[in-house]
Amino acid sequence: MLRAKIAFVVFAGVLAFAGRGVAEERTPPAIDRTVVRWAARSSKSNDRPRFIAARELAFEARVEALSEGRKLTQPFSDQHVRAAIQRHITEEILAELPVDPPPAPKDIGRYAEDARVVIEQQVGGRAALNLAANAEGVNAEELNALLRRRARASYYLDKMVAPMLQPSDADLREVHRRGDTPFTTSPFAQVEDKVRNWYVSVRLRTALDSYYRGVRSKVSVALIAWRR
């Protein structure tokens, strides 16, 4: 049911802006539109309706597309929109789950900066990330909010599920040796940081997907009609 609803979101409205490339400059709208309403029945704290705005979803879908190697001037697809919706919902649920002991503000700040570094590597650098944000009218404060949400979600997974944000040197060398990463042709010493970021991003993606599969029967997603 959830997949069907997400597909409806994609084909009924979201793709109205997915076909536009970032080469077209536009002024961010003064009032954003809500395009997705969702709710999770997993706990009393999570059962209230939540909303995803048009600019927010467009930016997150664009990040998904850039992470797969698409260029800034190319449109993102319905697949990227679905992935963005799923990741957004999963991160928001995880970000509100209790952690013992709770993180200090400096911990969230550090995790958020780590998340920025990982995303920048995925999309082709800080300039590419900023261009993608500008293309969808996402300002610095909104980008930071996304990073903090991602930080809280990753903190929960790292502390309450399994350590995944600080891989060992042996783990990194092994995935590099096997050729699993995009940097296998370079000496490990030259690309160690890139291998680490890649490794962390893959483990987080796997953990997020696994968690979502476990809760998706309790999550409802619906499109709120809109026009771009």
N, C-alpha and C positions, 0 to 999 in steps of 0.2 A: 504493500500500500504506500509506504513512504517513498519508494523508488518511483512509483507512478505519480505521486504528488510532485516530487522534485522534477520529473520529466515535464509535468504540466507547467511548472514554474518556468522551465527553460524555454519550451516551445511556445507558450502562450504570451510571453512578454519579455523575458530577459534578453532573448536574442534580438530584440528590437534595437539594442545598442551594441550587441556583440560584434556586429559586422563593421563597426566603425574603427578605423585605424587611428593611432595617436598622432599622425601627422597633421590632423585637423585640430587647430587651436580653438578652444572655446572657453568662455568665462564660466567659472563655477556658479551654479544656480544659487540664488539667495535662500530658497527653500528647497530642501531635498525631498525626494519621494520615497515612501516605503514600498518595497517590492516583495518582501517575504515576511510572513508571520509564522512563527513556530513556537512550540511549547514542548517541554519534556515532563513526563509524569513520573520521573524517577524518584523525586522527593518533593516535600512540601515547598522547599525553597526554590524549586525549579519549574513549578507547574504553571506559573503565570505566563501570559503571552509575551514573546520577544519579537523583535523586529529587525530586519536588515534593510538598510537604505540603498537606493540605486547606485550612488557614487561609491559607497563602501563595497558593494558586491562587484561592481565593475572593476574596481581596483584590485580586489582580491582575485578575481578571475584572470585579470591581466598578469598578476604575479604568477599564477599557475601556468599560464601560457609561456611567459618568459622563462620559467624554470624548465620548460620542455624544449627550449631552444628557439621559440618564435621570436621574430624581430619586433621592435617597438612599433613599427609601422604596419604590422600585420594584425588582423582582428583575432580575438580569442573565440573559442568555439563553445558549443553547448556543453561539451565534456568538461571544459575548464570551469564553466559556471557551476555545474553540478559538484565538481571537486571543491570549489570555493564555498558553496553552501554547506557541504558536509563538514569541511574543516572548520568553518566559522562556528557552526553549531556545536561541534565536539569540543573545540577550545573553550567556548563560553560555558559549557556545562562543567568541564574540568576546572576552569578558573575559579568556580564558586565552591568546589568541594573542600572540606576542611583538611588541613595538613597539621600534623603534630610533630614538632612544634611549628607554629605558623611562621611564615617567612617575614623577615624584617624588610622595611622599605628598601634598604640598600641591596638586599638579595634580589628583589624584583627588578631593581634598576640594573643590576649586573646581568641577570638573565635576559632582560629586554635588550641590552646592548649586544649580548651574544646572539640573540635572535636576529637582530639587525645585520650582524656580520654574516650569518648563515644565509639570510635572504639576499643580501647584496651579492654573495658569491653565486647564488642560484640564478639571479636575473642578469648578471653581467656587470656588477659594480654599483657603487653608490649613485653615480650619475644616472644610470639606467633606472634605478629604483625611484629616484626623485622625478625623473621624466614621466615615469608611469603614474606616479601620484599626481603630478601636475595635469597630466592628460585627462584624468578622471575627476579633477577638482578636489582632490584630497589634500588637506593642508598638513602642516607639521604636527599639530596637536592631534589630529585624527590618526595620522600614521603612528605616533607615539602610543595612542590608545590601543591600536592593533598590536603593537609590540609588547605592551604591558599585558594584554590578554594572552598573547602567546607565551609570555614569560610565566604567568601564573599557571597556565596549563602544563607547560613543560616542567615547572617546579613540582607540581603534583605528581606527574608521571615519574620524575626522577626520584622523589622522596618516598612516595607511597606505593609505587608499582615495581619499578626496577631501576637501578642506576643506569643512565644512558647518556649523560651529558659530559662525562669525563672518561672517555675510552682510554684503555691502557696503550702504551707504546707498542706492545706486542700485537694487540688487536689491529692497530692502524697499519703496522708493517705487514701483517698477514693479508688484509684486504688489498693493500697496494701490490703485494707480491702476486696475488691471484689475478690481478688485472680487473678487479671489480669496479674500480673507480675510473673517472675520466682522465686521471693523471698518471696512468700506468707507464707511459712512455718517458716520464721524467724521473730522475733520481729521488728517492724518498726524502732525503734531506732538503731538497729544494721545494717540495710540495707538501710537507708534513701538515702545515696549518690547513691547507685546502683539503687534504685527505680527512683531517679531523672534522672539519665543517661538513663535508659530504657524509661522513659516517654518522654524525649526530643527526643530520637532516633525515637520513634514511631510517634510522632507528625511531625517531620521533614520528615520522609518517606511518611507519608500521604500527607503532603503539596507538596512534590516533585512530587508524583504520580499525584496529582490533577492538578498541573501546567502543567505537561507533557501532560496529556490528553487534555488540552486546546490548546496546541501549536503543537501537533504532526502532524496535517494536513499541517503545514507549514515547517516541518522538513523532509529533504531527507537524507537517509543513504545508503551508498554503500560500498561494499567490494572492497578493492584493493588486487589483487591476490598476494599471497606470499606463501612461504614454510618455515616451521620451521625445 
